[in-house]
Amino acid sequence: MPMTFSKPTHPYYPLGVSIPAYAANDTPVPVLLAAFGGTLGFTVLGAAFVARKYNPGLRSSGLALFCWFLMSKRLLVVLSSLSPFFFLSYVSYVTLIRV
């Protein structure tokens, strides 16, 4: 008797499990990258404008350094929102291996 499989409704394993609130991402990657770049650019340019306003004697190298650190912090905040998952996964993995 041949087995019949239905098409999975999500790309996560196990495929047969129901995920009630799952919605596929229909936005193309270039649109996501443009939105992220626009947000990052707006943040950095806005902060550079405010830095120039409050410190008119700020040299270009100091402003570039300020913008670099601001951009790095912004990226760190975005990426660190994922870190609790990875940290807890690592701790669980190490704990299970050592026991």
PyMOL commands that set and color helices and strands:
alter all, ss='L'
color gray80, all
select helices_A, chain A and resi 29-54+60-80+83-98
alter helices_A, ss='H'
color red, helices_A
deselect
rebuild
show_as cartoon
